[in-house]
Amino acid sequence: MVVTSPEDLVPDDLTSRLRASGALPCGRATTVDIGERRTTILSTIVPLRVEYSPDTPTEAPRHLLLKAKRSGLDASLQSVGEREVAFYRQAAPLMPRGPFPRCYDAEFSSGRFHLLLEDLSDTHMILTEWPLPPSVDACERIVDTWSAFHAFWWRHPSLGREVGTFLDEAALPPALELLRQVESEFEKIWKARDEAEVRARVHALNAEIAKVNARTAEGPPTRLGLLDVDSVVEEWRTRASRSS
């Protein structure tokens, strides 16, 4: 059953899910404390602090993240959650630990999804807020991580069989063209004369992103969600003030 709210994840239910994952061979969860919700473009993320009965192993996860579908998510973006669940259920178990958090439970049904992940907040941080890019150093580390990830799957015997399906080349151009369009449009946005022009360009980009995401739902993901108009405007103001 898909968890739609952290309040639904009562101790007995959490115990069952952790037991099924192999993370809780004995003992049980007694308390689930819910932290502050954080809403992203696609999902809602909630930290959970778990307390256990005395007979629980010390290595049982005590800090978790519940990631679930964001309320009001556009229908064209709902397949992203399905793909993420598929990754954690099919691909992640075949890989060595990292470069992603351990997943204890993952489910998708009727457009809704949830992931129960280990909380890496003590060792990791959010690099930047979308759509602002990370620093050069952070980008280099991201590229290194992606390189190791893709190297693992290069010609992997399970790829396209047990994990995912092969795509024909016709499915690729829309996603790639969208990336080029966004990059080109942001060059114009930073040079815009006034806020009205910035907002108009961002709204036009959002319309194109939604259209391409809807067209490529069964193909490769664009990895682009709708832009936060106010965040782009704020960055435009900052850039404009620096150049004045």
C-alpha positions in Angstrom: 0.0 0.0 0.0 1.3 3.4 -1.0 1.9 5.8 2.0 0.4 9.2 1.2 1.1 10.9 4.5 3.7 10.4 7.2 0.8 10.1 9.7 -0.2 6.9 8.0 3.2 5.4 8.9 2.4 4.1 12.4 4.9 2.0 14.3 3.4 -1.3 13.4 3.3 -0.5 9.7 6.9 0.8 9.7 8.0 -2.4 11.6 6.4 -4.5 8.9 8.1 -2.6 6.1 11.5 -2.6 7.7 11.1 -6.3 8.5 10.3 -7.1 4.8 13.4 -5.2 3.7 15.7 -7.1 6.1 16.6 -4.0 8.0 14.8 -5.1 11.2 15.3 -8.8 11.8 13.9 -8.5 15.4 12.4 -5.9 17.7 9.8 -3.4 16.6 9.3 0.4 16.1 7.6 2.0 19.1 7.6 5.6 18.1 7.7 7.5 14.8 8.4 11.3 15.3 7.5 13.4 12.2 9.8 16.2 11.2 9.3 19.3 9.1 7.9 18.7 5.6 9.8 20.0 2.6 8.1 20.3 -0.8 10.0 20.0 -4.0 8.9 20.3 -7.7 7.8 16.6 -7.8 7.5 15.4 -4.2 7.1 16.0 -0.5 10.0 14.9 1.7 9.5 14.3 5.5 12.2 13.3 8.0 11.3 10.6 10.5 13.0 9.8 13.8 12.3 6.2 14.9 12.5 4.7 18.4 12.5 0.9 18.9 11.9 -1.7 21.6 14.9 -2.8 23.7 15.5 -6.0 21.7 16.1 -4.2 18.5 19.6 -4.4 16.9 21.7 -1.2 17.3 22.1 -0.9 13.5 18.4 -0.5 12.9 17.7 2.8 11.0 16.7 5.5 13.4 16.6 8.4 10.9 14.6 8.0 7.7 13.2 10.1 4.9 9.7 9.6 3.5 9.5 10.8 0.0 6.0 10.9 -1.6 4.0 12.5 -4.4 3.5 16.2 -4.0 -0.2 17.3 -3.7 -1.4 18.9 -7.0 1.4 17.4 -9.1 0.7 17.8 -12.9 -0.4 14.5 -14.5 2.4 14.8 -17.1 5.0 14.5 -14.3 3.5 11.6 -12.3 5.5 9.0 -14.3 8.7 10.3 -12.6 7.7 8.8 -9.3 7.0 5.5 -11.1 10.5 5.5 -12.6 12.1 6.3 -9.3 10.4 3.4 -7.6 11.4 1.1 -10.4 15.0 2.2 -10.0 15.1 1.5 -6.3 13.3 -1.9 -6.7 15.1 -3.2 -9.8 18.4 -1.4 -10.4 19.7 -0.3 -6.9 19.8 -3.8 -5.4 22.2 -4.9 -8.1 24.7 -2.1 -7.4 27.3 -1.7 -4.6 26.4 0.7 -1.8 26.3 4.2 -3.1 26.1 6.6 -4.8 22.5 6.8 -3.5 20.7 6.3 -0.1 19.6 2.9 1.0 15.9 2.3 0.2 13.8 0.3 2.7 10.5 0.5 0.9 9.3 1.7 -2.5 5.8 1.5 -4.0 3.8 3.0 -6.8 0.1 2.7 -7.6 -2.5 4.8 -9.5 -0.2 7.8 -10.0 0.9 7.8 -6.3 4.3 6.7 -4.9 6.5 6.6 -1.9 10.1 5.9 -1.0 11.4 5.1 2.5 15.0 6.1 2.4 17.9 6.4 4.9 18.4 10.0 6.0 21.8 11.3 5.0 21.3 14.8 6.4 24.2 14.5 8.8 26.7 13.9 5.9 25.0 15.5 2.9 23.3 18.8 2.1 21.2 20.5 -0.6 23.7 22.2 -2.9 21.4 24.8 -4.3 17.8 25.7 -4.9 16.4 25.0 -8.4 17.0 26.5 -10.9 20.3 27.9 -9.7 23.3 25.8 -10.6 25.7 24.3 -8.0 29.3 25.6 -7.7 31.9 24.4 -10.2 33.5 22.1 -7.6 30.1 20.6 -6.8 29.4 20.1 -10.5 32.7 18.3 -10.9 31.9 15.9 -8.1 28.4 15.3 -9.5 29.9 14.5 -12.9 32.3 12.1 -11.3 29.5 10.3 -9.5 27.4 10.1 -12.6 30.4 8.7 -14.5 30.9 5.9 -12.0 27.1 5.2 -12.1 27.0 4.9 -15.9 30.3 2.9 -16.0 28.7 0.3 -13.8 25.7 -0.1 -16.1 27.7 0.0 -19.4 26.9 -3.2 -21.3 25.5 -4.7 -18.0 23.8 -8.0 -18.9 20.7 -7.1 -16.9 20.1 -3.7 -18.7 17.2 -3.8 -21.0 16.1 -7.2 -19.7 15.6 -7.4 -15.9 16.2 -3.7 -15.6 14.4 -1.2 -17.9 13.9 -1.5 -21.6 15.9 -0.4 -24.6 14.7 2.7 -26.4 14.9 3.6 -30.0 16.7 6.8 -31.0 13.4 8.5 -32.0 12.6 8.8 -28.3 15.7 10.8 -27.5 15.6 14.1 -29.5 12.7 15.9 -27.6 14.5 15.6 -24.3 17.8 16.8 -25.7 16.3 19.6 -27.7 14.5 20.8 -24.5 17.8 21.0 -22.7 19.3 23.1 -25.5 16.2 25.3 -25.5 16.3 25.9 -21.8 20.0 26.8 -21.9 19.5 29.2 -24.7 16.5 30.8 -23.2 18.2 31.5 -19.8 20.9 33.5 -21.7 18.1 35.7 -22.9 16.4 35.8 -19.5 19.5 37.1 -17.7 19.6 39.9 -20.3 15.9 40.8 -20.1 15.0 44.5 -19.8 12.3 44.1 -17.1 10.6 41.7 -14.8 7.6 41.3 -17.0 9.8 40.0 -19.8 11.5 37.6 -17.4 8.2 36.2 -16.2 6.8 35.9 -19.7 9.9 33.9 -20.8 9.8 31.6 -17.8 6.1 30.9 -18.2 6.7 30.1 -21.9 9.6 27.7 -20.9 7.3 26.0 -18.3 4.7 25.4 -21.0 7.4 23.8 -23.2 8.8 21.7 -20.4 5.3 20.4 -19.5 4.6 19.5 -23.2 7.9 17.7 -23.7 7.6 15.8 -20.4 4.1 14.7 -21.4 5.3 13.5 -24.8 8.3 11.6 -23.5 6.6 9.9 -20.5 7.5 6.5 -21.9 11.0 7.5 -23.1 14.0 9.0 -21.5 13.3 11.5 -18.7 14.1 15.2 -19.4 15.2 15.6 -15.7 13.6 19.0 -15.9 10.6 20.1 -13.8 8.6 23.3 -14.0 10.7 26.4 -13.1 9.9 28.4 -10.0 9.1 31.8 -11.6 9.8 33.8 -8.4 13.2 32.2 -7.9 14.2 33.0 -11.4 13.1 36.6 -11.0 15.0 36.9 -7.8 18.2 35.7 -9.5 17.6 38.0 -12.4 17.3 41.0 -9.9 20.6 39.9 -8.2 22.4 39.7 -11.5 21.0 43.0 -12.7 22.1 44.7 -9.5 25.7 43.4 -9.8 26.0 44.7 -13.4 24.5 48.2 -12.6 
